[in-house]
Amino acid sequence: MSESKVALITGGGSGIGAAVARRLLDGGWKVAVVGRGAQRLRDFAEGLGNPRELLTITGSAAEYGDVAAAVEQTLKTYGRLDTVVANAGFATHDSVATGDPAGWTEMVLTNVLGPALLIRASVEALKETRGRIVLVGSVAGFVHTPGNIYGATKWAVTGLAENARREVTELGIGVTLIAPGRVETPFWDSYGSLPPGHLLTADQIAESVTWAIGQPEGVDVNTVVVRPLGQPN
């Protein structure tokens, strides 16, 4: 088994996922990033100089075959798996009363089913390393917003994190939910503009993720809510 620790990150080609990947690589980890956009992954890898410690895998976080294949490829390439980060997700930025249902299925599958599939695909490998599952949720998974279906998916992730923790803690696997407030990432691209007020950066959230991953052996940090100063909800 390789001495370097290994992480797999879904939605790892941009935003929070990419920031986490960069921090882990800087810390001596080997990292596999999974995303649907092959060009985005190539651009990410080229921007880092195509390091040997970075593996890019094209696939959908909402398809179990893709997720299981990504775990298998990571293990084949690097020999172990210490952390998985379920980061892939997006919002349709509409409401249950007035929105367009055409986009809801993909959002629910990516945001809710995706993290569950990653847990299922990686749990055996994480048992071997006594590793950690990180789920990227949202403040929207703690605070109700009128009609917000995206928020409902993140409430589901909040529940999934605790449900998963109760099952895998006795296997020696830690589970951390990172719930960011407003962050300046491509998440807002489909919204048309950034929200008003101060926003966190992807690097600031990545610092919280890597802090949770770096806890001493036997310590399980479970829920980290990170808001920018000035965000009241």
C-alpha positions as CSV (number, residue, x, y, z in Angstrom):
1,M,0.0,0.0,0.0
2,S,1.3,3.4,-0.9
3,E,2.5,5.6,1.9
4,S,0.9,8.8,0.4
5,K,-2.7,9.2,1.3
6,V,-5.3,9.2,-1.5
7,A,-8.5,11.2,-1.9
8,L,-11.3,10.9,-4.5
9,I,-13.4,14.1,-5.2
10,T,-16.5,14.3,-7.2
11,G,-17.1,17.6,-9.0
12,G,-13.4,18.1,-8.6
13,G,-12.6,20.1,-11.7
14,S,-13.7,23.5,-10.5
15,G,-15.0,25.4,-7.5
16,I,-14.7,23.9,-4.1
17,G,-13.7,20.5,-5.4
18,A,-10.8,21.9,-7.3
19,A,-9.7,24.0,-4.3
20,V,-9.7,20.9,-2.1
21,A,-7.8,18.9,-4.7
22,R,-5.1,21.6,-4.9
23,R,-4.7,21.8,-1.1
24,L,-4.4,18.0,-0.8
25,L,-1.9,17.8,-3.6
26,D,0.2,20.6,-1.9
27,G,0.0,18.5,1.3
28,G,1.5,15.4,-0.4
29,W,-1.7,13.5,-1.2
30,K,-2.5,11.7,-4.4
31,V,-5.9,12.9,-5.7
32,A,-8.5,11.6,-8.2
33,V,-11.1,14.0,-9.4
34,V,-14.3,13.0,-11.1
35,G,-16.4,15.2,-13.3
36,R,-18.7,15.2,-16.3
37,G,-16.7,17.7,-18.3
38,A,-13.7,16.1,-19.9
39,Q,-12.3,19.4,-21.2
40,R,-12.7,21.1,-17.7
41,L,-10.8,18.2,-16.2
42,R,-8.0,18.5,-18.8
43,D,-7.8,22.2,-18.2
44,F,-7.6,21.7,-14.5
45,A,-4.8,19.1,-14.8
46,E,-2.9,21.2,-17.3
47,G,-3.1,24.2,-15.0
48,L,-1.3,22.2,-12.4
49,G,1.3,20.9,-14.8
50,N,-0.3,17.5,-15.2
51,P,1.2,16.0,-12.0
52,R,1.5,12.3,-11.6
53,E,-0.3,12.6,-8.2
54,L,-3.5,13.8,-10.0
55,L,-5.8,11.4,-11.7
56,T,-8.8,12.8,-13.7
57,I,-11.8,10.6,-14.4
58,T,-14.7,11.5,-16.6
59,G,-18.1,10.3,-15.2
60,S,-21.4,11.2,-13.6
61,A,-21.7,11.4,-9.8
62,A,-25.3,10.2,-10.3
63,E,-24.5,7.0,-12.1
64,Y,-23.4,4.1,-9.9
65,G,-21.4,2.5,-12.7
66,D,-19.4,5.6,-13.1
67,V,-18.8,6.1,-9.4
68,A,-17.8,2.5,-8.8
69,A,-15.5,2.6,-11.8
70,A,-13.9,5.8,-10.5
71,V,-13.2,4.1,-7.1
72,E,-11.8,1.1,-8.8
73,Q,-9.5,3.2,-11.1
74,T,-8.3,5.1,-8.1
75,L,-7.4,2.0,-6.2
76,K,-5.8,0.5,-9.3
77,T,-3.7,3.6,-9.9
78,Y,-2.7,4.5,-6.3
79,G,-3.3,1.4,-4.3
80,R,-5.5,2.8,-1.5
81,L,-8.2,5.3,-0.7
82,D,-8.3,7.4,2.5
83,T,-10.9,10.0,1.8
84,V,-13.8,10.6,-0.5
85,V,-15.3,14.1,-1.0
86,A,-18.9,14.2,-2.3
87,N,-18.8,17.7,-3.8
88,A,-20.7,17.3,-7.1
89,G,-24.0,19.3,-7.1
90,F,-25.9,22.2,-8.6
91,A,-29.0,24.2,-8.2
92,T,-31.8,25.1,-10.6
93,H,-32.4,28.3,-8.8
94,D,-36.2,28.1,-9.0
95,S,-39.1,27.2,-6.7
96,V,-41.5,24.4,-6.1
97,A,-44.5,26.6,-6.9
98,T,-43.3,28.4,-10.0
99,G,-40.2,26.6,-11.2
100,D,-39.6,24.3,-14.2
101,P,-39.7,20.7,-13.2
102,A,-37.6,19.7,-16.2
103,G,-34.4,20.4,-14.2
104,W,-35.4,18.9,-10.9
105,T,-34.7,15.2,-11.6
106,E,-31.0,15.7,-12.5
107,M,-30.5,18.0,-9.5
108,V,-32.0,15.6,-7.0
109,L,-30.1,12.7,-8.5
110,T,-26.8,14.6,-8.4
111,N,-27.2,16.3,-5.0
112,V,-28.8,13.4,-3.1
113,L,-28.3,10.1,-4.8
114,G,-24.7,11.0,-5.8
115,P,-23.3,11.2,-2.3
116,A,-25.1,8.0,-1.3
117,L,-23.5,6.2,-4.4
118,L,-20.1,7.4,-3.5
119,I,-20.4,6.1,0.1
120,R,-21.6,2.8,-1.2
121,A,-18.8,2.5,-3.7
122,S,-16.0,3.4,-1.4
123,V,-16.9,2.0,2.0
124,E,-14.9,-1.2,1.7
125,A,-11.8,0.7,0.7
126,L,-12.2,3.2,3.5
127,K,-12.5,0.4,6.0
128,E,-9.0,-0.7,5.0
129,T,-7.5,2.7,5.8
130,R,-9.9,3.8,8.5
131,G,-10.6,6.8,6.3
132,R,-13.1,9.6,6.0
133,I,-16.2,10.5,4.1
134,V,-16.8,14.2,3.5
135,L,-20.2,15.4,2.2
136,V,-20.4,19.0,0.9
137,G,-23.8,20.2,2.0
138,S,-25.0,23.7,2.5
139,V,-26.4,26.2,5.0
140,A,-29.6,25.7,2.8
141,G,-29.7,22.2,4.5
142,F,-30.3,23.8,7.9
143,V,-32.3,27.0,7.1
144,H,-35.6,26.8,5.2
145,T,-36.1,29.1,2.2
146,P,-39.5,29.6,0.6
147,G,-40.0,27.1,-2.2
148,N,-36.3,26.2,-2.5
149,I,-36.0,22.7,-3.9
150,Y,-32.2,22.9,-3.9
151,G,-32.5,23.5,-0.2
152,A,-34.6,20.4,0.2
153,T,-31.8,18.3,-1.5
154,K,-29.3,19.7,1.0
155,W,-31.6,18.9,3.9
156,A,-31.4,15.4,2.5
157,V,-27.6,15.5,2.5
158,T,-27.6,16.7,6.1
159,G,-29.7,13.7,7.1
160,L,-27.5,11.4,4.9
161,A,-24.4,12.5,6.7
162,E,-25.7,11.5,10.2
163,N,-27.4,8.3,8.9
164,A,-24.1,7.3,7.3
165,R,-22.1,8.2,10.4
166,R,-24.3,5.9,12.6
167,E,-23.6,3.0,10.2
168,V,-19.9,3.4,9.5
169,T,-18.5,4.8,12.7
170,E,-18.0,1.3,14.1
171,L,-16.2,0.3,11.0
172,G,-13.6,3.0,11.8
173,I,-14.7,5.4,9.1
174,G,-15.3,9.1,9.9
175,V,-18.0,11.2,8.4
176,T,-17.9,15.0,8.1
177,L,-20.6,17.3,6.7
178,I,-19.2,20.6,5.5
179,A,-22.1,23.1,5.1
180,P,-21.0,26.3,3.4
181,G,-22.9,29.6,3.2
182,R,-22.6,31.7,0.1
183,V,-19.4,30.9,-1.8
184,E,-18.1,32.6,-4.9
185,T,-18.0,29.6,-7.3
186,P,-19.4,28.5,-10.7
187,F,-22.5,27.4,-8.7
188,W,-24.0,30.8,-9.4
189,D,-23.4,30.7,-13.2
190,S,-26.9,29.5,-14.0
191,Y,-28.4,32.1,-11.6
192,G,-27.0,34.9,-13.8
193,S,-25.1,36.9,-11.1
194,L,-23.5,36.5,-7.7
195,P,-25.7,37.1,-4.7
196,P,-25.3,40.4,-2.8
197,G,-23.1,40.8,0.2
198,H,-19.8,39.2,1.2
199,L,-19.0,35.7,-0.2
200,L,-16.6,33.1,1.0
201,T,-14.0,31.8,-1.5
202,A,-13.6,28.2,-2.6
203,D,-10.2,28.2,-0.9
204,Q,-11.7,29.1,2.4
205,I,-14.1,26.2,2.2
206,A,-11.3,23.9,1.1
207,E,-9.4,24.9,4.2
208,S,-12.4,23.7,6.3
209,V,-12.5,20.4,4.4
210,T,-8.8,19.7,4.8
211,W,-8.9,20.7,8.4
212,A,-11.6,18.0,9.0
213,I,-9.6,15.4,7.0
214,G,-6.5,16.2,9.0
215,Q,-8.0,15.5,12.4
216,P,-6.0,13.1,14.7
217,E,-6.6,9.4,14.5
218,G,-9.7,8.6,16.5
219,V,-11.3,12.0,16.2
220,D,-14.5,12.4,14.2
221,V,-15.6,15.9,13.4
222,N,-19.1,15.5,12.1
223,T,-20.7,18.9,11.2
224,V,-19.0,22.1,10.1
225,V,-21.2,25.1,9.1
226,V,-19.2,27.9,7.5
227,R,-20.8,31.2,6.7
228,P,-19.3,34.5,5.6
229,L,-19.5,37.3,8.1
230,G,-22.6,39.3,7.3
231,Q,-24.8,36.3,6.1
232,P,-27.6,36.3,8.6
233,N,-29.5,33.2,7.5
